Structures are given as structure tokens and as C-alpha cells.
């Protein structure tokens, strides 16, 4: 059995929501691994392989999700305390709008300046259990709707700001009726909410959570307890996903801000990010309490600031914000491939979205230079490239469902098939 299949089996056993196999129900898919079976087109344009496109009521960096033939995406309009957060539901076949709703901004919001201009006020990807859809909007709170559009609840999770005032960047995840929210920016806490009511079930607070923008990953820990694993400046945590209690931690050498999610293999966790000490770490799965000296496998500084990487077939794959493609041996940390993407438009960070794997290919969406397609092998041979479908930024990770790709820009959402 291929290692990627082993990982899929390992992770699927911890996902308890009632979504169909072809759904893409959260950030980086139902398993949070960024991997889909089947095929999608290698290239597309306004005249080729484009099923539909829909203008959005505002900008945003959040990714679309697809559940029960519905596409959900969030965005924002306005700025600062005047910013409204929108959720839009579209028919996955036609792009027709099924419903939309909006949430007013909080009384106090970080100003639209600095790095907030890079991603805006709608950066968290929604998550769905097939009956409800949940969205995290930073200081504007967390809200839940039925998939038919009835608002069920809304809850504030904090009004704090980090010392850099960069806004929120994480996405919520679901475990057994608990909605897990990384509210590090708003409350220096990871919070578990009752998905039915929005009431707080547990709260894990720690000052080190400042500048932690990562989305938690769910994994089986020692004793088959489901853990929410998250990396932050200087540490990695494994929380009991049901109670919020810390089961283990591992000290690591990265500082500053951490945005990528922890990546899961069959026997290890991999962490990325940090500033200025950017670092990749491998940590053996299992263990309790302080596992720094017993489970830390290797570290490497041959990396850079990255979106969340991919793991499959014994290798880690990513493309840095600056446009460098890396392939790393997951057992040793040795770099196998390091190449810069050709023909990237200069200025800012050319790559914001996380890569995805669909069948035998890797897809890398860049902000302004289109989508690059590579063979899903350690050589990462480029096989295709599509030009951007509009002139705005493409910051979102692509969603895959039923042989279709759903791309999202600051202007519109596109269905490719």
C-alpha cells in the first residue's frame, strides 16, 4: 500500500463529521492533508475547461469548501471596524447563488495596514459537518449556519491583538461535535466550542500562542486519544481534542510567527515556519508530557517562509512564499529538490496558497502568475501552467470535489472541470 494511502486511512479514522467522501469540507480537504484522488484538467483559461465563474461581494484569502454539492466561501467588504464578513453559498454544478449572509464588524478592529493588506479580514476557511457550516471571522467572532442558510448561533472569542496587529489567519476544525478554533490573535487561546450551541467546552491559554496563525490538525495519539496538534513559536502541542488538556509538548527552535499547519505522516509530525529563525522539524508521533528529548527526530533550516506543505510517499513538498519549490526526504530532512518557479511576477510574496495533490500531479496556485502543475514525484517536473483567470490576487488554496477544481481570487470564484 502506498504511504499516501496509509496516511489517508490513518487520518480518516479521526474525522467524525458526516460528510461524503468526495466533499472538501475544511481547509485542505476533509482530512486536512491537501490530497485528492482522481483527476482535474492540467490547464484552463476563460475559454477552456471553465465551467462557471461568480463575482464575490468582497475580497478574502479563505479557501472555498464543497459539501453536498454546495460551495461555501467567505469574504469581507469595508475595512477596520466597518468591515462586514460575508458567507456565500453556491450550487457546485452551476455557480448559482443559493444563499448569503453577513456579519457586522466588531467594535474595535485592527486597521487595514501592514500585513493585513496582504490577506484582509476573511482568512479562515469554513468547515462543515454536512448539516451545518461554521466560519471564524477573528474579532467578529465565530458563527454557524445550517447548510440551507439559517443562522444558528454567533459567539465572540476575544478582542485582543498581537503586537504586530496582523489579524487572524487560522481555520476552525471539527471533532466529535466540538468546533476547535485557534483564537491566538484574539484571546491567546485555543478554544473548543459546542458545535450545536456555540457554548465554550474548553479553553487552552498560553502567552506563546501570540503570533500563532496555524490551523490545528487532528491525529490519533498515544492510547488512541484524538489530539489537536498545533505549532507555535518555540513549541508544538498535542491537545486532547475532547477536553483541551495538553497531552504533550515539544520545544523547537523556530521563533516569531508561525502560519503553516502541522503536517502528518504515518509516524511523524512535521512543523514549519518561524521568523527570523525559519525551521522545519520532524517529531515522532506518540508520547506524553515533555517529548523534546525523546521524540524530536531532526531539524533543518534549509527552508523559508511557506504555506502548509504536503506529505506523501516519504517526502515533503512545498513552494515558499518567494516561489522556491522544495522537496525534502521526510526521514532525514535532506533536501532532494530546490528550484525556483519560472516566470513569476515580481513584488511581494508570489505564492500565498498551499499546494495540493490531485492524482499524479501537484497544483501550485500563485498570487498573480497563474497555476503551475508538476508531476507528483521528488523531481517535481513542471508539466503545465495556466495564466490567472483575473487580475486580482489568488491567495486561497484550491478545493477539489467530483473532478472539479474551485479556485478563488479576491474578485471571484471559478469552477474548472
C-alpha positions as CSV (number, residue, x, y, z in Angstrom):
1,X,0.0,0.0,0.0
2,X,1.3,3.5,-0.9
3,X,2.3,5.7,2.0
4,X,-0.2,8.4,0.9
5,X,-2.9,5.8,1.2
6,X,-1.7,4.8,4.7
7,X,-1.9,8.4,5.8
8,X,-5.4,8.9,4.4
9,X,-6.6,5.8,6.3
10,X,-4.8,7.0,9.5
11,X,-6.3,10.4,9.4
12,X,-9.8,9.5,8.1
13,X,-10.3,7.4,11.3
14,X,-10.3,10.6,13.4
15,X,-12.7,12.6,11.2
16,X,-16.2,12.1,12.7
17,X,-18.3,14.6,10.7
18,X,-20.9,13.1,8.3
19,X,-19.6,14.3,5.0
20,X,-19.3,12.4,1.8
21,X,-16.0,11.0,0.5
22,X,-16.0,13.4,-2.4
23,X,-16.6,16.5,-0.2
24,X,-13.8,19.0,0.5
25,X,-15.3,20.1,3.9
26,X,-12.5,22.1,5.5
27,X,-9.1,23.8,4.9
28,X,-7.0,21.4,2.7
29,X,-9.8,18.9,2.4
30,X,-11.7,16.6,4.7
31,X,-8.5,15.1,6.2
32,X,-6.6,18.4,6.2
33,X,-3.9,16.9,4.1
34,X,-4.4,18.7,0.7
35,X,-4.7,15.4,-1.2
36,X,-7.5,14.3,-3.6
37,X,-8.0,11.3,-5.7
38,X,-9.0,11.4,-9.4
39,X,-8.0,14.0,-12.0
40,X,-8.7,17.6,-12.9
41,X,-7.6,19.4,-16.0
42,X,-3.9,20.3,-16.3
43,X,-4.7,23.7,-17.9
44,X,-7.6,26.1,-18.1
45,X,-8.5,29.6,-19.3
46,X,-11.5,31.8,-19.8
47,X,-12.3,29.8,-22.9
48,X,-11.1,26.3,-21.9
49,X,-12.2,24.0,-19.1
50,X,-14.0,26.7,-17.2
51,X,-17.5,25.6,-16.1
52,X,-18.5,28.8,-14.4
53,X,-17.4,31.9,-12.5
54,X,-19.1,34.1,-9.9
55,X,-18.2,37.6,-8.7
56,X,-17.9,37.8,-4.9
57,X,-19.2,40.6,-2.7
58,X,-15.8,41.2,-1.3
59,X,-12.2,40.1,-1.0
60,X,-10.6,37.4,1.2
61,X,-7.9,34.8,1.5
62,X,-10.1,32.0,2.8
63,X,-10.4,28.8,0.7
64,X,-13.7,27.5,-0.6
65,X,-15.2,24.3,0.7
66,X,-17.6,21.9,-1.1
67,X,-20.2,19.9,0.8
68,X,-23.3,18.1,-0.6
69,X,-22.9,19.9,-4.0
70,X,-22.7,23.3,-2.3
71,X,-19.8,25.6,-2.4
72,X,-19.2,27.8,0.7
73,X,-16.8,30.7,0.7
74,X,-16.2,33.7,3.0
75,X,-15.1,37.3,2.1
76,X,-15.3,40.8,3.5
77,X,-16.2,44.3,2.4
78,X,-15.1,47.5,4.0
79,X,-12.2,47.8,6.4
80,X,-11.4,48.2,10.1
81,X,-14.5,48.2,12.4
82,X,-16.6,48.9,9.3
83,X,-15.7,45.6,7.7
84,X,-18.5,43.2,7.1
85,X,-17.9,39.5,6.9
86,X,-19.9,37.6,4.3
87,X,-20.6,33.9,3.7
88,X,-21.8,32.8,0.3
89,X,-23.3,29.5,-0.7
90,X,-23.3,28.5,-4.4
91,X,-24.6,25.5,-6.3
92,X,-21.5,23.5,-7.2
93,X,-22.8,22.5,-10.6
94,X,-24.0,25.9,-11.9
95,X,-22.5,28.5,-9.6
96,X,-26.0,29.9,-8.9
97,X,-26.2,31.6,-5.5
98,X,-28.3,29.6,-3.0
99,X,-28.0,32.0,-0.1
100,X,-25.7,34.6,1.5
101,X,-25.4,36.3,4.9
102,X,-23.2,38.9,6.5
103,X,-21.9,39.7,10.0
104,X,-21.1,43.2,11.1
105,X,-17.5,44.1,12.2
106,X,-16.5,44.3,15.9
107,X,-16.4,47.5,17.9
108,X,-12.6,47.5,17.6
109,X,-10.7,46.1,14.7
110,X,-7.1,46.3,13.5
111,X,-6.5,48.9,10.9
112,X,-6.2,48.0,7.2
113,X,-2.4,48.4,7.0
114,X,0.8,46.4,7.1
115,X,0.3,42.7,6.6
116,X,-3.5,42.9,6.9
117,X,-3.4,44.3,3.4
118,X,-1.9,41.0,2.2
119,X,-4.8,38.8,3.4
120,X,-7.7,41.0,4.7
121,X,-10.4,40.2,7.3
122,X,-11.6,36.9,5.9
123,X,-8.7,34.5,6.0
124,X,-10.2,31.5,7.9
125,X,-11.7,28.7,5.7
126,X,-15.1,27.5,6.8
127,X,-15.7,23.9,8.0
128,X,-18.8,21.8,7.6
129,X,-20.2,18.6,9.1
130,X,-22.7,18.1,6.3
131,X,-25.6,19.7,8.2
132,X,-24.0,23.0,9.3
133,X,-21.3,25.3,8.2
134,X,-19.0,27.2,10.6
135,X,-16.9,30.2,10.0
136,X,-14.3,32.0,12.1
137,X,-14.0,35.8,11.5
138,X,-11.4,36.8,14.0
139,X,-12.6,39.7,16.3
140,X,-16.1,39.5,14.6
141,X,-16.4,36.0,16.2
142,X,-17.5,32.5,15.1
143,X,-20.8,31.8,13.5
144,X,-22.8,28.7,12.5
145,X,-25.5,28.3,9.8
146,X,-27.4,25.3,8.5
147,X,-26.3,24.4,5.0
148,X,-29.6,25.8,3.9
149,X,-28.7,29.2,5.2
150,X,-30.4,29.5,8.6
151,X,-28.1,31.2,11.2
152,X,-27.9,29.1,14.3
153,X,-25.5,31.0,16.6
154,X,-22.7,33.5,16.8
155,X,-20.1,33.8,19.5
156,X,-17.3,36.2,20.4
157,X,-13.9,34.6,21.1
158,X,-11.9,37.6,22.1
159,X,-10.9,41.1,21.1
160,X,-7.1,41.2,21.6
161,X,-4.4,41.8,19.0
162,X,-0.9,40.6,18.7
163,X,2.0,43.0,18.9
164,X,2.1,43.1,15.1
165,X,-1.6,43.5,14.5
166,X,-1.7,41.2,11.6
167,X,-5.2,39.9,12.1
168,X,-6.4,36.3,12.1
169,X,-5.2,33.6,9.7
170,X,-6.4,30.2,11.1
171,X,-9.3,28.0,10.2
172,X,-11.6,26.0,12.5
173,X,-11.8,22.2,12.6
174,X,-14.4,19.8,13.9
175,X,-14.0,16.8,16.2
176,X,-17.0,14.9,17.6
177,X,-19.3,17.8,18.0
178,X,-16.6,20.2,19.1
179,X,-15.5,23.2,17.0
180,X,-11.8,23.9,17.6
181,X,-10.8,27.5,17.0
182,X,-7.3,28.9,17.2
183,X,-8.1,32.2,18.7
184,X,-4.5,33.1,19.5
185,X,-4.7,36.5,18.0
186,X,-8.0,37.3,19.8
187,X,-7.5,35.6,23.2
188,X,-4.0,33.9,23.3
189,X,-6.1,30.7,23.4
190,X,-7.2,27.6,21.5
191,X,-10.9,27.2,22.2
192,X,-13.3,24.3,21.9
193,X,-16.9,25.3,21.3
194,X,-20.0,23.1,21.3
195,X,-20.8,22.9,17.6
196,X,-24.6,22.8,18.4
197,X,-24.8,25.8,20.6
198,X,-21.5,27.8,20.4
199,X,-21.0,27.4,24.2
200,X,-17.4,27.1,25.3
201,X,-16.4,23.5,26.2
202,X,-12.7,24.1,26.9
203,X,-10.0,26.7,26.6
204,X,-6.2,26.2,26.4
205,X,-4.5,29.5,27.2
206,X,-0.8,30.3,26.8
207,X,1.2,33.5,26.0
208,X,3.3,31.7,23.5
209,X,0.3,31.4,21.3
210,X,0.8,35.0,20.2
211,X,1.8,35.1,16.5
212,X,0.4,31.5,16.0
213,X,-1.7,31.6,12.9
214,X,-1.8,27.8,12.2
215,X,-4.9,25.6,11.7
216,X,-4.8,22.6,14.1
217,X,-4.5,19.1,12.6
218,X,-6.4,16.1,14.1
219,X,-4.4,12.9,14.8
220,X,-4.5,9.8,16.9
221,X,-2.2,10.0,19.8
222,X,-1.0,7.5,22.4
223,X,-3.9,5.4,23.7
224,X,-5.9,6.2,20.5
225,X,-6.9,9.6,22.0
226,X,-7.7,12.1,19.3
227,X,-5.3,15.1,19.5
228,X,-5.4,18.6,18.1
229,X,-1.8,19.3,17.1
230,X,-0.6,22.8,16.6
231,X,2.8,24.5,16.1
232,X,3.6,27.9,17.6
233,X,6.7,30.0,18.2
234,X,9.1,27.7,20.1
235,X,6.8,24.8,20.8
236,X,4.4,22.1,19.4
237,X,1.4,21.0,21.3
238,X,-0.8,17.9,21.3
239,X,-4.1,18.7,23.0
240,X,-6.8,16.3,23.9
241,X,-9.4,17.3,21.3
242,X,-12.2,16.5,23.6
243,X,-11.0,18.2,26.8
244,X,-8.4,20.7,25.6
245,X,-5.8,19.4,28.1
246,X,-2.2,19.3,26.9
247,X,-1.1,15.7,26.5
248,X,2.4,16.5,25.2
249,X,4.7,19.3,24.0
250,X,8.0,19.5,22.2
251,X,10.3,22.5,22.2
252,X,11.6,23.6,18.8
253,X,13.9,26.3,17.6
254,X,11.7,28.5,15.4
255,X,10.7,31.9,16.7
256,X,8.5,34.8,15.5
257,X,5.3,34.0,13.6
258,X,4.1,30.5,12.6
259,X,1.5,30.1,10.0
260,X,1.7,26.6,8.4
261,X,-0.3,23.7,9.9
262,X,1.5,20.7,11.2
263,X,1.8,18.1,8.5
264,X,1.1,14.4,9.4
265,X,2.7,11.2,8.2
266,X,2.1,7.7,9.4
267,X,4.8,8.0,12.1
268,X,5.7,11.7,12.5
269,X,4.6,15.3,12.7
270,X,6.4,18.0,10.7
271,X,6.4,21.7,11.6
272,X,7.4,24.7,9.5
273,X,7.7,28.4,9.7
274,X,9.1,30.9,12.2
275,X,10.8,34.3,11.8
276,X,13.6,35.1,11.5
277,X,14.6,31.5,12.5
278,X,12.7,29.6,9.9
279,X,12.8,25.9,10.5
280,X,11.5,22.5,9.6
281,X,11.2,19.9,12.4
282,X,10.3,16.3,12.5
283,X,8.7,14.9,15.7
284,X,7.9,11.2,16.3
285,X,4.2,10.6,17.0
286,X,3.1,9.2,20.3
287,X,4.4,10.1,23.8
288,X,3.2,12.1,26.7
289,X,4.3,15.3,28.6
290,X,7.7,16.7,27.6
291,X,8.9,14.8,24.5
292,X,11.6,17.2,23.4
293,X,14.5,14.9,24.2
294,X,12.8,11.7,23.2
295,X,10.7,12.3,20.1
296,X,12.5,15.2,18.2
297,X,13.9,13.4,15.1
298,X,15.5,16.2,13.1
299,X,15.5,19.9,12.2
300,X,16.5,21.8,9.1
301,X,17.0,25.4,8.3
302,X,17.1,24.7,4.5
303,X,13.6,26.2,4.1
304,X,11.9,29.6,4.0
305,X,8.5,31.1,4.9
306,X,6.0,28.7,3.5
307,X,2.3,27.9,3.1
308,X,1.3,24.5,4.5
309,X,3.3,21.8,2.8
310,X,2.2,18.3,1.5
311,X,3.4,14.9,2.7
312,X,3.2,11.7,0.6
313,X,5.4,8.8,-0.5
314,X,8.0,9.6,2.1
315,X,8.7,13.2,1.0
316,X,7.6,16.7,2.0
317,X,6.7,19.1,-0.8
318,X,6.2,22.9,-0.6
319,X,6.7,26.1,-2.5
320,X,7.8,29.1,-0.4
321,X,6.2,32.5,-0.5
322,X,9.1,33.6,-2.6
323,X,8.5,31.0,-5.2
324,X,11.1,28.3,-4.4
325,X,10.0,24.7,-4.7
326,X,11.4,22.3,-2.1
327,X,11.2,18.5,-1.9
328,X,12.6,17.1,1.4
329,X,13.2,13.5,2.5
330,X,10.9,13.1,5.4
331,X,13.0,10.5,7.2
332,X,16.3,12.5,7.1
333,X,15.4,16.1,6.4
334,X,17.8,16.2,3.5
335,X,16.7,18.5,0.6
336,X,16.1,16.5,-2.6
337,X,14.9,19.3,-4.9
338,X,15.2,23.0,-4.7
339,X,14.2,25.0,-7.7
340,X,12.7,28.4,-8.3
341,X,9.4,28.7,-10.3
342,X,10.0,30.3,-13.7
343,X,8.2,33.4,-14.9
344,X,6.9,34.6,-11.5
345,X,5.8,38.2,-11.4
346,X,8.0,40.2,-9.1
347,X,6.9,42.1,-6.0
348,X,5.5,41.0,-2.6
349,X,5.1,37.3,-1.9
350,X,4.4,35.5,-5.2
351,X,2.9,32.4,-3.5
352,X,0.3,32.5,-0.7
353,X,-1.8,29.4,-1.3
354,X,-0.9,25.9,-0.1
355,X,-0.1,23.3,-2.8
356,X,-2.5,20.4,-3.4
357,X,-2.1,17.0,-4.9
358,X,-4.7,15.6,-7.3
359,X,-3.9,12.1,-8.5
360,X,-0.5,12.1,-10.1
361,X,0.0,15.9,-10.1
362,X,0.8,18.8,-7.8
363,X,-1.0,22.1,-8.3
364,X,0.6,25.4,-7.1
365,X,-1.6,28.5,-7.3
366,X,0.4,31.7,-7.3
367,X,-0.9,35.1,-6.5
368,X,-0.5,36.8,-9.9
369,X,1.3,34.4,-12.2
370,X,-1.3,31.6,-12.6
371,X,-1.3,27.9,-11.6
372,X,1.8,25.7,-12.0
373,X,1.3,21.9,-12.4
374,X,4.1,19.4,-11.6
375,X,4.5,15.7,-11.6
376,X,4.0,14.4,-8.1
377,X,7.5,13.0,-7.8
378,X,10.6,14.2,-6.0
379,X,11.9,15.7,-9.2
380,X,8.8,18.0,-9.4
381,X,9.0,18.2,-13.2
382,X,6.7,21.0,-14.5
383,X,4.1,19.8,-17.0
384,X,1.7,22.7,-17.4
385,X,0.9,26.3,-16.5
386,X,-2.3,28.3,-16.7
387,X,-2.5,32.0,-16.7
388,X,-4.6,33.7,-13.9
389,X,-8.3,34.0,-14.6
390,X,-8.4,37.6,-13.4
391,X,-6.0,40.4,-12.4
392,X,-6.6,40.3,-8.7
393,X,-4.7,38.2,-6.1
394,X,-5.2,34.5,-5.8
395,X,-4.4,33.8,-2.2
396,X,-6.7,30.8,-1.5
397,X,-5.9,27.1,-1.6
398,X,-7.9,25.3,-4.3
399,X,-10.8,23.0,-3.3
400,X,-11.3,19.7,-5.2
401,X,-14.6,17.8,-5.5
402,X,-16.1,15.4,-8.0
403,X,-13.4,16.0,-10.6
404,X,-13.7,19.8,-10.3
405,X,-11.3,22.4,-9.0
406,X,-12.7,25.5,-7.3
407,X,-10.2,28.5,-7.4
408,X,-10.8,31.7,-5.5
409,X,-9.4,35.2,-6.1
410,X,-10.0,38.5,-4.5
411,X,-12.6,39.1,-7.2
412,X,-14.4,35.9,-8.0
413,X,-14.7,32.1,-7.5
414,X,-14.1,29.8,-10.5
415,X,-15.1,26.2,-11.2
416,X,-12.7,24.3,-13.5
417,X,-13.7,20.8,-14.9
